[in-house]
Amino acid sequence: MFRESEEQWTDKSEEHGGRHRSFQHERGNWATYVFCPYDPEEAFLELLNEIMAVAAAHGVPMTLSEEFHLSLSKTVVLRHHWIQPFIQSIRTGLTQFHKFFCLADKLRVYSNAEKTRTFLGMEISTGQTQLLELIKIVDETMKEFNLSTFYKDPSFHISLAWCVGNHTEKLKKTCLSEMQSLVDAYEDGPFYIKLNCTELRCKAGNKVFLFPLQ
């Protein structure tokens, strides 16, 4: 029904900061994910710069995340004609869901499935119950469209920075505790990310859909 890509695809990592796509981009395919946005306060950005300086001093320079959010789905591929029914399915599932807040205060190191990127994140410590309920709703839509559901034992977190390659063990062994001490002692700390979950968003390609919570 749909014409597939006519040209042979090559992942030109230099075009997107050395990162590698997890799947081939084709015409009509839309990379899609569901998330809760975080609008950082100035104090958070100041602290994050200090944390990244520690990582760089230990030989792991990292790049600040372009946006900050808490993922509520894996990144999946939607065909263009699926987008509207997909969005409507999620919107229906969220009809009765109420606003809530999350706190995050513990740094953790993650890598993507292909081990081509390393991420520094701050793990959620309060709000997991509501997040698990949201995952159930989003996963129902994923199953409806035969797409991958979320991780079985998720570590909910906000990604702060990333770098190319697998530096997970190096960061854990050399400087994770030093970076955490910055969080714990920041301005008579500890510092908490306070995430008010008043709406969810879904990004499909270059389009963003909003789902206000009750």
KEKOL-649173 format. One record per residue (C-alpha): residue number from 1; x, y, z. Coordinates in nm, 4 decimals. Example, Ala and Ser with C-alpha at 12.3 -4.5 7.8 and 13.67 -1.06 7.14 Angstrom:
BEGIN
ATOM, num, u, v, w
ATOM, 1, 1.2300, -0.4500, 0.7800 .
ATOM, 2, 1.3670, -0.1060, 0.7140 .
END
This chain:
BEGIN
ATOM, num, u, v, w
ATOM, 1, 0.0000, 0.0000, 0.0000 .
ATOM, 2, 0.2894, 0.2323, 0.0797 .
ATOM, 3, 0.5977, 0.2783, -0.1328 .
ATOM, 4, 0.9132, 0.1971, 0.0623 .
ATOM, 5, 1.2349, 0.3948, 0.0463 .
ATOM, 6, 1.3835, 0.3739, -0.3020 .
ATOM, 7, 1.7379, 0.4643, -0.2040 .
ATOM, 8, 1.9834, 0.2553, -0.0071 .
ATOM, 9, 2.0063, 0.3972, 0.3427 .
ATOM, 10, 2.3314, 0.4781, 0.5211 .
ATOM, 11, 2.3486, 0.6005, 0.8791 .
ATOM, 12, 2.5564, 0.9182, 0.8538 .
ATOM, 13, 2.6369, 0.9623, 1.2216 .
ATOM, 14, 2.8343, 1.2803, 1.1576 .
ATOM, 15, 2.5059, 1.4495, 1.0656 .
ATOM, 16, 2.3637, 1.4041, 1.4161 .
ATOM, 17, 2.6477, 1.4466, 1.6603 .
ATOM, 18, 2.8038, 1.1051, 1.6140 .
ATOM, 19, 2.4855, 0.9280, 1.7217 .
ATOM, 20, 2.3531, 0.6261, 1.5329 .
ATOM, 21, 1.9872, 0.5715, 1.4529 .
ATOM, 22, 1.8299, 0.2602, 1.6055 .
ATOM, 23, 1.6241, 0.2000, 1.2916 .
ATOM, 24, 1.6310, 0.2913, 0.9252 .
ATOM, 25, 1.4547, 0.6117, 0.8312 .
ATOM, 26, 1.2052, 0.5624, 0.5507 .
ATOM, 27, 0.9518, 0.7896, 0.3884 .
ATOM, 28, 0.6289, 0.7673, 0.5829 .
ATOM, 29, 0.7980, 0.6348, 0.8989 .
ATOM, 30, 0.7703, 0.8585, 1.2048 .
ATOM, 31, 0.9891, 0.8070, 1.5128 .
ATOM, 32, 0.7453, 0.8410, 1.8015 .
ATOM, 33, 0.7632, 0.8485, 2.1801 .
ATOM, 34, 0.5530, 0.9565, 2.4788 .
ATOM, 35, 0.6999, 1.1662, 2.7594 .
ATOM, 36, 0.6457, 1.4103, 3.0428 .
ATOM, 37, 0.8347, 1.7378, 2.9828 .
ATOM, 38, 1.0613, 1.9041, 3.2393 .
ATOM, 39, 1.1270, 2.2774, 3.2224 .
ATOM, 40, 1.4551, 2.3207, 3.4137 .
ATOM, 41, 1.5125, 2.5926, 3.6690 .
ATOM, 42, 1.8312, 2.7993, 3.6603 .
ATOM, 43, 1.9760, 2.6259, 3.9672 .
ATOM, 44, 1.9429, 2.2900, 3.7920 .
ATOM, 45, 2.1395, 2.4095, 3.4886 .
ATOM, 46, 2.4137, 2.5525, 3.7117 .
ATOM, 47, 2.4440, 2.2224, 3.8963 .
ATOM, 48, 2.4411, 2.0269, 3.5730 .
ATOM, 49, 2.7349, 2.2282, 3.4388 .
ATOM, 50, 2.9330, 2.1385, 3.7526 .
ATOM, 51, 2.8426, 1.7704, 3.7127 .
ATOM, 52, 2.9486, 1.7662, 3.3472 .
ATOM, 53, 3.2798, 1.9322, 3.4384 .
ATOM, 54, 3.3540, 1.6411, 3.6732 .
ATOM, 55, 3.2816, 1.3876, 3.3976 .
ATOM, 56, 3.5066, 1.5780, 3.1548 .
ATOM, 57, 3.7867, 1.5887, 3.4117 .
ATOM, 58, 3.7734, 1.2091, 3.4228 .
ATOM, 59, 3.8012, 1.1794, 3.0453 .
ATOM, 60, 3.4317, 1.1531, 2.9548 .
ATOM, 61, 3.3158, 1.4835, 2.8005 .
ATOM, 62, 2.9369, 1.4828, 2.7724 .
ATOM, 63, 2.6832, 1.6814, 2.5728 .
ATOM, 64, 2.3915, 1.8509, 2.7436 .
ATOM, 65, 2.0531, 1.7034, 2.6485 .
ATOM, 66, 1.8672, 1.9195, 2.3966 .
ATOM, 67, 1.5504, 1.8886, 2.6041 .
ATOM, 68, 1.4701, 1.7373, 2.9405 .
ATOM, 69, 1.1895, 1.4891, 2.9837 .
ATOM, 70, 1.0809, 1.1660, 3.1473 .
ATOM, 71, 1.0173, 0.8913, 2.8915 .
ATOM, 72, 0.6945, 0.6923, 2.9175 .
ATOM, 73, 0.7482, 0.4771, 2.6095 .
ATOM, 74, 1.0212, 0.3360, 2.3944 .
ATOM, 75, 1.0831, 0.5148, 2.0655 .
ATOM, 76, 0.8716, 0.3310, 1.8105 .
ATOM, 77, 0.8068, 0.3695, 1.4379 .
ATOM, 78, 0.4616, 0.4829, 1.3280 .
ATOM, 79, 0.3377, 0.4855, 0.9709 .
ATOM, 80, 0.1894, 0.8234, 0.8853 .
ATOM, 81, -0.1676, 0.6979, 0.8628 .
ATOM, 82, -0.1417, 0.5527, 1.2170 .
ATOM, 83, -0.0635, 0.8823, 1.3863 .
ATOM, 84, -0.4150, 1.0179, 1.4410 .
ATOM, 85, -0.5692, 0.6912, 1.5696 .
ATOM, 86, -0.2587, 0.6359, 1.7862 .
ATOM, 87, -0.2938, 0.9826, 1.9412 .
ATOM, 88, -0.6675, 0.9374, 1.9921 .
ATOM, 89, -0.6111, 0.6032, 2.1658 .
ATOM, 90, -0.3699, 0.7598, 2.4161 .
ATOM, 91, -0.5967, 1.0605, 2.4681 .
ATOM, 92, -0.8896, 0.8305, 2.5482 .
ATOM, 93, -0.6818, 0.6287, 2.7943 .
ATOM, 94, -0.5753, 0.9423, 2.9822 .
ATOM, 95, -0.9238, 1.0910, 3.0158 .
ATOM, 96, -0.9535, 1.0298, 3.3919 .
ATOM, 97, -0.5856, 1.0608, 3.4870 .
ATOM, 98, -0.5016, 1.3315, 3.7418 .
ATOM, 99, -0.2005, 1.5611, 3.7752 .
ATOM, 100, 0.0776, 1.4580, 4.0137 .
ATOM, 101, 0.4393, 1.5420, 4.0885 .
ATOM, 102, 0.7681, 1.3530, 4.0921 .
ATOM, 103, 1.0989, 1.4086, 4.2675 .
ATOM, 104, 1.4391, 1.2970, 4.1406 .
ATOM, 105, 1.7673, 1.3187, 4.3288 .
ATOM, 106, 1.9916, 1.0188, 4.2481 .
ATOM, 107, 2.2277, 1.0145, 3.9509 .
ATOM, 108, 2.2441, 0.6980, 3.7420 .
ATOM, 109, 2.4323, 0.5960, 3.4302 .
ATOM, 110, 2.2500, 0.4317, 3.1401 .
ATOM, 111, 2.3309, 0.3112, 2.7907 .
ATOM, 112, 2.1114, 0.2484, 2.4877 .
ATOM, 113, 2.0375, -0.1069, 2.3761 .
ATOM, 114, 2.3065, -0.0972, 2.1082 .
ATOM, 115, 2.5702, 0.0268, 2.3585 .
ATOM, 116, 2.6557, 0.3136, 2.1227 .
ATOM, 117, 2.5581, 0.5929, 2.3604 .
ATOM, 118, 2.5944, 0.6561, 2.7331 .
ATOM, 119, 2.3528, 0.8738, 2.9301 .
ATOM, 120, 2.3679, 1.0408, 3.2673 .
ATOM, 121, 2.0247, 1.0595, 3.4240 .
ATOM, 122, 1.8558, 1.1517, 3.7507 .
ATOM, 123, 1.6307, 0.8763, 3.8801 .
ATOM, 124, 1.2782, 0.9389, 4.0065 .
ATOM, 125, 1.2400, 0.8709, 4.3800 .
ATOM, 126, 0.8783, 0.9856, 4.4317 .
ATOM, 127, 0.5879, 0.9314, 4.1925 .
ATOM, 128, 0.6640, 0.5797, 4.0655 .
ATOM, 129, 0.3122, 0.4521, 4.1400 .
ATOM, 130, 0.1497, 0.7074, 3.9108 .
ATOM, 131, 0.4179, 0.6557, 3.6456 .
ATOM, 132, 0.3543, 0.2806, 3.6404 .
ATOM, 133, -0.0162, 0.3502, 3.5897 .
ATOM, 134, 0.0678, 0.5797, 3.2988 .
ATOM, 135, 0.2872, 0.3092, 3.1476 .
ATOM, 136, -0.0070, 0.0680, 3.1559 .
ATOM, 137, -0.2187, 0.3169, 2.9600 .
ATOM, 138, 0.0508, 0.3884, 2.7017 .
ATOM, 139, 0.1362, 0.0186, 2.6683 .
ATOM, 140, -0.2266, -0.0627, 2.5860 .
ATOM, 141, -0.2020, 0.1692, 2.2873 .
ATOM, 142, 0.1317, 0.0169, 2.1882 .
ATOM, 143, -0.0227, -0.3322, 2.1922 .
ATOM, 144, -0.3164, -0.2069, 1.9848 .
ATOM, 145, -0.0694, -0.1064, 1.7110 .
ATOM, 146, 0.1644, -0.4066, 1.7574 .
ATOM, 147, 0.4469, -0.1843, 1.8837 .
ATOM, 148, 0.7052, -0.2420, 2.1562 .
ATOM, 149, 0.5837, -0.1848, 2.5111 .
ATOM, 150, 0.7928, -0.0243, 2.7860 .
ATOM, 151, 1.0601, -0.2001, 2.9922 .
ATOM, 152, 0.9373, -0.4578, 3.2464 .
ATOM, 153, 1.1291, -0.3094, 3.5415 .
ATOM, 154, 1.1706, 0.0542, 3.4391 .
ATOM, 155, 1.4117, 0.2963, 3.6015 .
ATOM, 156, 1.2195, 0.6200, 3.5568 .
ATOM, 157, 1.4630, 0.9044, 3.5043 .
ATOM, 158, 1.5323, 1.2338, 3.3341 .
ATOM, 159, 1.8298, 1.2194, 3.0972 .
ATOM, 160, 2.0703, 1.5052, 3.1663 .
ATOM, 161, 2.3619, 1.4530, 2.9279 .
ATOM, 162, 2.5025, 1.1976, 2.6850 .
ATOM, 163, 2.8142, 1.0920, 2.4985 .
ATOM, 164, 2.8987, 0.8597, 2.2117 .
ATOM, 165, 3.0255, 0.5128, 2.3037 .
ATOM, 166, 2.9816, 0.2852, 2.6034 .
ATOM, 167, 3.1343, 0.4619, 2.9043 .
ATOM, 168, 2.8959, 0.3205, 3.1634 .
ATOM, 169, 3.1503, 0.1369, 3.3765 .
ATOM, 170, 3.4083, 0.4153, 3.3533 .
ATOM, 171, 3.1634, 0.6747, 3.4849 .
ATOM, 172, 3.0406, 0.4442, 3.7614 .
ATOM, 173, 3.3907, 0.3558, 3.8786 .
ATOM, 174, 3.5657, 0.6911, 3.8468 .
ATOM, 175, 3.3280, 0.9768, 3.9155 .
ATOM, 176, 2.9611, 0.8883, 3.9761 .
ATOM, 177, 2.9989, 0.9211, 4.3544 .
ATOM, 178, 3.1800, 1.2537, 4.3122 .
ATOM, 179, 2.9004, 1.3839, 4.0899 .
ATOM, 180, 2.6367, 1.2612, 4.3371 .
ATOM, 181, 2.8139, 1.4478, 4.6178 .
ATOM, 182, 2.7592, 1.7699, 4.4204 .
ATOM, 183, 2.3859, 1.6941, 4.4104 .
ATOM, 184, 2.3714, 1.6068, 4.7799 .
ATOM, 185, 2.5559, 1.9210, 4.8920 .
ATOM, 186, 2.4209, 2.1762, 4.6437 .
ATOM, 187, 2.3246, 2.4964, 4.8309 .
ATOM, 188, 2.2749, 2.3088, 5.1601 .
ATOM, 189, 2.1131, 2.0327, 4.9470 .
ATOM, 190, 2.0312, 1.7763, 4.8501 .
ATOM, 191, 1.9067, 1.9113, 4.5186 .
ATOM, 192, 1.5802, 1.7653, 4.3883 .
ATOM, 193, 1.4335, 1.7835, 4.0414 .
ATOM, 194, 1.0686, 1.8726, 4.0998 .
ATOM, 195, 0.8641, 1.7533, 3.8045 .
ATOM, 196, 0.5015, 1.8639, 3.7946 .
ATOM, 197, 0.3240, 1.6177, 3.5681 .
ATOM, 198, 0.0391, 1.8346, 3.4457 .
ATOM, 199, 0.0441, 1.7041, 3.0884 .
ATOM, 200, 0.1967, 1.4315, 2.8746 .
ATOM, 201, 0.3287, 1.4830, 2.5258 .
ATOM, 202, 0.3809, 1.2618, 2.2248 .
ATOM, 203, 0.6369, 1.3527, 1.9629 .
ATOM, 204, 0.5849, 1.1926, 1.6212 .
ATOM, 205, 0.8433, 1.3090, 1.3712 .
ATOM, 206, 0.8422, 1.6880, 1.3977 .
ATOM, 207, 0.4909, 1.7083, 1.5460 .
ATOM, 208, 0.4149, 1.7296, 1.9184 .
ATOM, 209, 0.0746, 1.6357, 2.0626 .
ATOM, 210, -0.0350, 1.7485, 2.4117 .
ATOM, 211, -0.2426, 1.5529, 2.6644 .
ATOM, 212, -0.3440, 1.7735, 2.9631 .
ATOM, 213, -0.4134, 1.5756, 3.2810 .
ATOM, 214, -0.7160, 1.6394, 3.5030 .
END
